[in-house]
Amino acid sequence: MSRKPITLMDLQKAKDEGRKLLMLTAYDYPTSHVADEAGMDMLLVGDSLGMVVMGLESTIGVTMQDMLHHAKAVRRGCQYAHITVDMPFLSYHTSIRDAVYNAGLLMKEGGADSVKLEGGADFAPTIEAIVKCGIPVVGHVGLTPQTTSALSGFRAQGRDEAGALKILDDALAVEAAGAFALVVEAVPHELGKMLSDRLRIPVIGIGAGPNTDGQVLVVNDLLGLFDRFVPKFVKQYAKLRPVILEALLAYKKEVQEMTFPAPEHCFNLTKEAKEALQDLL
């Protein structure tokens, strides 16, 4: 059976039928191409690229131009998965007009199928306005990386009653505003299940336990490429950084020893050309 591009109806049907959704971050053409081949339902062009691709200390420095650049690359590599793109810091905070405009840019120029923005009840009017313009929105509650300074760093959220109720209220507000899906990050697994049970829309967890409607991980974390730190909720399915380092050291050694390029990596003149050049020289 041939695959077809994944629609919002497909994502909702997965939740309704109890099939776990698969989301993965992607920042470039080759990653999106192989992730699409692996059967991911959704690819997230996350502003986490600020840290894992650009080497920034946080997501705050990521711009709209950065997101557009990477979104275009991911779009070129993807045929089937639904692509959602993060709205970076200050692209939707200043006004609803700015939010709608920037969300439209991510769709029109970046090739996004939807946009994702952080925040709960305070951003419900923004979500509603974007959705009214025909732009699908994914919400994001719990740990919101763009506000880690206010949250005292990258720490689990909703571990006490007040915090858990706040996240639940935010999630319901995001759903009511028209978001078609919700990412919930770094919350107790019990709360992850409560959110998935309570909300009608798919709830995709990252550090929210196994009972959400789907899971998302940063691809660089999953593959063992990001060496600064490994969050508690990450499982490294591969450790590619040591493999890459070993390959680069082998390349260095062979170049210095002149064993690379070997004859099989070289091109040859024709016999006639070789003789003619030797006569000229």
C-alpha positions in Angstrom: 0.0 0.0 0.0 1.5 3.4 -1.1 2.0 6.0 1.6 0.2 9.3 1.4 1.0 12.7 3.1 -0.3 12.7 6.7 -3.2 15.0 7.4 -4.6 16.5 10.5 -7.5 14.0 10.3 -4.9 11.2 10.2 -3.3 12.5 13.4 -6.6 12.8 15.2 -7.6 9.3 14.0 -4.4 7.9 15.5 -5.4 9.3 18.9 -9.0 8.1 18.6 -7.8 4.6 17.7 -5.1 4.5 20.4 -2.1 4.4 18.0 1.0 6.2 19.3 2.1 9.1 17.2 5.8 9.5 16.3 7.4 12.9 16.2 11.0 13.7 15.7 12.9 17.0 15.3 14.6 17.6 12.0 16.7 20.5 11.0 18.1 19.6 7.5 17.4 17.8 4.3 19.2 14.5 5.0 17.7 14.1 8.5 14.1 14.8 7.3 14.6 12.4 4.3 15.6 9.5 6.5 13.1 10.3 9.2 10.4 10.4 6.6 11.6 7.0 5.3 11.5 5.6 8.8 7.8 6.4 9.0 7.6 9.4 11.4 4.1 10.9 11.6 5.4 14.4 12.4 8.7 16.3 11.9 9.3 19.3 14.2 11.6 22.0 13.0 12.4 23.0 16.5 14.0 26.2 17.8 16.2 23.7 19.7 18.3 24.0 16.6 19.8 27.1 18.4 21.6 24.8 20.8 22.1 21.5 18.9 22.9 23.0 15.5 24.0 26.6 16.0 25.8 26.2 19.3 23.8 28.8 21.2 23.3 28.6 24.9 19.5 28.6 24.6 16.7 29.0 22.1 16.3 32.8 22.7 18.8 33.8 20.0 17.0 31.9 17.2 15.4 34.2 14.6 12.6 33.9 12.1 15.3 33.8 9.3 16.9 30.8 11.1 13.6 29.0 11.3 12.7 29.7 7.6 16.2 28.5 6.5 15.9 25.2 8.2 12.2 24.7 7.5 12.9 25.0 3.8 15.6 22.3 4.0 13.3 19.9 5.9 10.5 20.5 3.5 12.7 19.4 0.6 13.5 16.1 2.2 10.0 15.2 3.3 7.1 13.7 1.3 4.8 12.2 3.9 5.3 13.4 7.5 3.4 16.4 8.8 5.9 19.3 9.3 5.4 21.7 12.1 7.8 24.6 12.7 8.5 26.4 15.9 7.7 30.1 16.2 10.8 31.5 17.7 11.1 33.9 20.7 9.4 37.3 20.0 7.9 36.2 16.7 4.4 36.0 18.4 4.9 37.8 21.7 4.7 41.4 20.6 1.2 41.5 19.0 -1.4 39.2 17.5 -0.8 40.9 14.2 2.9 40.0 14.3 2.0 36.4 15.4 -0.3 35.9 12.4 2.2 37.4 10.0 5.1 35.3 11.2 3.0 32.1 11.3 2.0 32.9 7.7 5.7 33.3 6.7 6.5 29.8 8.1 3.7 28.4 6.0 4.2 30.4 2.8 8.0 30.6 2.6 9.1 27.8 5.0 6.7 25.1 3.7 5.3 24.3 7.1 2.1 22.3 7.5 1.5 23.9 10.9 3.3 26.1 13.5 4.1 25.4 17.1 4.2 28.0 19.9 4.9 27.9 23.6 2.5 29.1 26.3 -0.9 28.4 27.8 -3.9 30.4 28.6 -2.1 33.7 28.1 -1.5 32.9 24.5 -5.0 31.4 23.8 -6.1 34.6 21.9 -3.0 34.4 19.8 -3.6 30.8 18.9 -7.2 31.5 18.1 -6.3 34.3 15.8 -3.7 32.2 13.9 -6.2 29.3 13.6 -8.8 31.7 12.2 -6.4 32.5 9.4 -6.4 28.9 8.4 -3.0 28.1 9.9 -3.0 24.9 12.1 -1.3 25.3 15.5 0.4 22.9 17.9 0.5 24.1 21.5 3.3 23.6 24.0 3.0 23.6 27.8 5.0 22.3 30.8 8.6 23.2 30.4 8.8 25.9 27.8 12.4 26.5 26.7 11.8 30.1 25.6 11.0 31.0 29.3 13.6 28.9 31.1 14.9 32.1 32.8 11.5 32.6 34.4 11.3 28.9 35.2 14.7 28.9 36.9 16.3 26.7 34.2 15.5 23.4 32.5 13.5 21.8 35.3 10.5 19.5 35.4 7.2 21.4 35.8 3.9 20.5 37.5 5.3 18.4 40.3 3.0 19.9 43.0 -0.8 20.3 43.0 -0.8 24.0 42.0 1.7 23.5 39.2 -0.1 20.5 37.8 -3.5 22.3 37.9 -1.9 25.3 36.1 -0.6 23.0 33.3 -4.0 21.3 33.0 -5.7 24.7 32.8 -3.2 25.9 30.2 -3.7 22.7 28.1 -7.5 23.1 28.1 -7.2 26.7 27.1 -4.9 25.8 24.2 -7.3 23.2 23.1 -10.3 25.5 23.4 -8.4 28.1 21.3 -8.2 25.7 18.4 -4.9 24.0 18.6 -5.0 20.6 16.9 -2.3 19.0 19.0 -0.3 19.7 22.2 3.3 19.1 23.1 3.8 18.7 26.9 7.4 18.7 28.1 9.1 17.6 31.4 6.1 16.9 33.6 5.3 13.9 35.9 4.2 10.9 34.0 0.9 10.8 35.9 0.1 14.3 34.6 1.1 13.3 31.1 -1.6 10.6 31.3 -4.2 12.9 32.8 -3.7 15.4 30.0 -4.0 12.7 27.3 -7.1 11.3 28.9 -8.7 14.7 29.4 -8.0 16.4 26.1 -9.7 15.5 22.8 -6.7 16.5 20.7 -3.4 14.4 20.5 -1.0 15.1 23.4 2.6 14.4 22.4 5.0 14.0 25.3 8.7 14.7 25.8 9.7 13.7 29.3 6.0 13.2 30.1 5.9 9.4 30.5 4.7 6.6 28.2 0.9 7.3 28.4 0.7 10.3 26.2 -0.7 10.0 22.7 2.7 10.1 21.2 6.4 10.9 21.8 8.9 13.4 20.5 12.7 13.6 20.9 15.4 15.8 19.6 17.1 13.8 16.8 20.6 14.9 18.0 19.8 13.6 21.5 18.4 10.3 20.1 21.5 9.7 17.9 24.0 10.7 20.6 25.4 13.7 18.7 24.8 16.4 21.3 27.5 16.2 23.9 26.7 19.2 26.3 24.2 17.3 28.4 21.7 14.5 28.1 18.3 15.2 29.7 16.8 12.6 32.0 14.0 11.9 29.6 16.3 11.2 26.6 17.2 7.7 25.5 20.2 7.5 23.2 19.3 4.9 20.6 22.8 5.4 19.1 26.0 7.1 20.1 27.2 8.5 16.8 29.6 11.2 18.1 32.4 8.7 19.0 31.9 6.9 15.7 32.2 10.2 13.8 35.3 11.2 15.8 36.9 7.8 15.0 36.2 8.2 11.3 37.7 11.7 11.2 40.8 10.6 13.1 41.3 7.8 10.6 40.9 10.2 7.7 43.5 12.5 9.3 46.0 9.6 9.8 45.6 8.4 6.2 46.0 11.8 4.6 49.1 12.4 6.7 50.6 9.0 5.8 49.6 9.5 2.1 47.6 6.3 2.1 44.5 8.3 1.0 43.7 8.9 -1.7 44.6 5.4 -2.9 44.7 4.4 -6.6 41.1 3.4 -6.6 40.1 7.0 -5.6 42.1 8.6 -8.4 41.4 9.5 -12.1 43.8 8.6 -14.9 44.9 10.4 -18.0 44.5 8.5 -21.3 47.7 7.0 -22.6 47.8 9.5 -25.5 47.3 12.5 -23.2 49.9 11.3 -20.8 52.5 10.9 -23.6 51.6 14.3 -25.1 51.9 16.1 -21.8 55.2 14.4 -21.0 56.6 15.6 -24.3 55.4 19.1 -23.6 57.0 19.1 -20.1 
